[in-house]
């Protein structure tokens, strides 16, 4: 059972629709008992870093996730800000992140973009680092839909599984063991997004 974590942020229904299409058992929940019973998790995300961390802290979900993901090694997929909170900290706020993947979330610098503006919005191709299983069978030239002004600056380059070019190349996918984060909105990725969620369910 995959638990799509409901903490007031993210396209939970869109992700659920993809899992229904794939006939993958799942639930949308913030209930701690259900989270403990789940085999793996999806952390969707739309919004700001501090607000996301505050929502998770207020519900007590951080403690549950630390026990299940770090303590028991269950897999988790974070999307957009759901990925960014895996970091230690962020330029966007003052609260600490989960610290699951060492790094800092940094603001894209408009002066470096030489034309493109913020936010980075729309479809963009990606480049893979190695052969990440979660991105198997995706069309990297078509890429995915992005909507963000911040990116995950991983402390260890080995934790980067994908990059994107928008006025400069930066990470758009990170992973450390079963902790996987994607900056783009896979739930809006049509066939590519379906492949991502199928791959995650099979990991």
C-alpha positions in Angstrom: 0.0 0.0 0.0 1.3 3.4 -1.0 0.3 6.3 1.2 -0.1 9.7 -0.6 0.5 12.1 2.3 -2.3 14.6 2.8 -0.9 17.7 4.6 -2.7 20.4 2.8 -0.3 20.8 -0.2 0.0 19.1 -3.5 -2.0 17.4 -6.2 -3.1 14.4 -4.2 -6.1 13.6 -6.4 -4.0 13.7 -9.6 -1.5 11.2 -8.1 -4.3 9.0 -6.9 -5.8 8.9 -10.4 -2.5 7.7 -11.8 -2.3 4.9 -9.2 -5.9 4.0 -10.0 -5.0 3.7 -13.7 -2.1 1.5 -12.7 -4.3 -0.5 -10.3 -1.8 0.1 -7.5 -3.2 -0.1 -4.0 -2.9 3.3 -2.3 -4.6 5.8 0.0 -4.6 9.5 0.6 -4.1 10.0 4.3 -2.6 12.0 7.2 -3.7 9.3 9.7 -0.6 8.1 11.6 -1.8 4.5 11.9 -2.4 4.3 8.2 1.0 5.8 7.5 2.6 3.2 9.7 0.9 0.4 7.8 1.9 1.7 4.4 4.8 0.2 2.5 6.0 3.5 0.9 5.0 7.1 0.6 4.5 10.0 -1.9 5.0 13.5 -0.6 3.3 15.8 -3.1 4.0 19.5 -2.9 2.9 22.9 -4.0 3.9 26.0 -2.0 6.6 27.3 0.2 9.2 25.5 2.2 8.4 26.8 5.7 4.7 26.4 5.3 5.2 22.8 4.2 7.4 22.0 7.1 5.0 23.7 9.5 2.1 21.7 8.2 4.0 18.5 8.6 5.2 19.4 12.1 1.7 20.6 13.3 0.2 17.2 12.4 3.0 15.2 14.0 3.8 13.6 10.6 7.5 14.4 10.7 8.1 12.0 13.6 6.1 9.3 11.9 8.0 9.7 8.6 11.4 9.7 10.3 10.6 6.5 12.0 9.2 4.8 8.9 11.6 6.2 6.3 14.9 6.5 8.3 14.2 4.0 11.0 12.6 1.2 8.9 13.9 2.1 5.5 10.6 2.5 3.7 10.7 4.2 0.3 9.4 7.7 -0.3 9.0 9.9 -3.4 8.9 13.7 -3.0 7.6 16.0 -5.7 8.4 19.7 -6.0 8.5 21.2 -2.5 7.9 17.6 -1.3 11.4 17.0 -2.6 12.9 20.2 -1.4 12.1 19.5 2.2 14.4 16.5 2.1 17.2 19.0 2.3 18.8 20.5 5.4 17.6 24.0 4.8 16.3 26.4 2.2 16.9 30.0 1.0 13.1 30.2 0.9 12.6 30.0 4.7 14.1 29.8 8.1 12.9 26.4 9.3 15.2 23.3 9.0 14.2 20.6 6.5 14.0 16.9 7.1 17.7 16.5 6.5 17.3 13.2 4.7 19.5 14.1 1.7 22.4 16.6 2.6 22.1 19.9 0.7 20.4 23.3 0.6 17.5 24.5 -1.5 18.7 27.6 -3.3 16.9 30.3 -5.3 17.5 30.4 -9.0 19.4 33.6 -9.7 17.6 35.7 -12.3 20.8 37.6 -13.2 22.3 34.3 -14.3 19.3 33.4 -16.5 20.2 35.7 -19.4 16.7 35.8 -20.8 14.5 33.2 -19.0 12.6 34.6 -16.0 11.3 33.2 -12.7 9.5 31.1 -12.0 10.8 28.3 -14.2 7.4 27.3 -15.6 6.5 24.9 -18.4 7.8 21.8 -20.1 11.5 21.1 -20.2 13.7 18.2 -21.2 15.9 16.6 -18.6 19.2 14.8 -18.5 19.8 11.6 -16.5 22.8 11.0 -14.2 23.4 7.3 -14.4 20.3 5.0 -14.8 17.9 5.8 -12.0 15.1 3.2 -11.8 12.4 5.7 -11.0 13.1 7.4 -14.4 13.2 4.3 -16.5 11.3 4.4 -19.8 10.6 8.1 -19.7 11.0 10.4 -22.7 13.8 12.7 -21.4 13.6 14.9 -24.5 9.9 15.7 -23.9 10.7 16.0 -20.3 8.3 17.1 -17.6 6.3 20.1 -16.4 8.1 22.5 -14.0 6.9 25.3 -11.8 9.5 26.6 -9.3 12.0 29.3 -8.4 14.2 27.2 -6.1 16.3 24.1 -6.7 17.9 21.3 -4.6 21.7 21.9 -4.4 22.8 18.5 -3.2 26.0 18.4 -1.1 27.1 15.1 -2.7 26.9 15.1 -6.5 26.4 11.3 -6.3 22.9 12.0 -4.9 21.8 13.8 -8.2 19.9 11.5 -10.6 18.7 14.1 -13.1 19.4 17.7 -14.2 17.6 20.4 -16.2 18.8 23.4 -18.1 17.1 26.7 -17.5 19.6 29.5 -17.8 22.2 27.0 -16.4 22.1 23.4 -15.5 20.9 22.3 -12.0 19.6 19.2 -10.3 15.9 18.3 -10.8 16.1 14.8 -9.3 17.9 13.5 -6.2 18.0 10.1 -4.5 19.7 8.5 -1.5 18.7 4.9 -1.2 15.0 4.7 -1.2 14.5 8.5 -0.6 13.8 9.9 -4.0 12.9 13.5 -4.9 11.8 15.1 -8.2 11.5 18.8 -8.8 9.1 18.5 -11.7 5.4 17.7 -11.4 5.3 14.0 -12.5 1.6 14.0 -11.9 1.2 16.3 -14.9 3.7 14.4 -17.0 1.2 12.2 -19.0 3.0 9.1 -20.2 6.2 10.1 -18.5 4.5 10.7 -15.3 2.7 7.4 -15.4 6.1 5.7 -15.9 7.5 7.5 -12.9 4.7 6.3 -10.6 4.8 2.8 -12.1 8.5 2.6 -11.5 8.2 3.9 -7.9 5.5 1.3 -7.2 7.8 -1.5 -8.5 11.0 -0.4 -6.7 
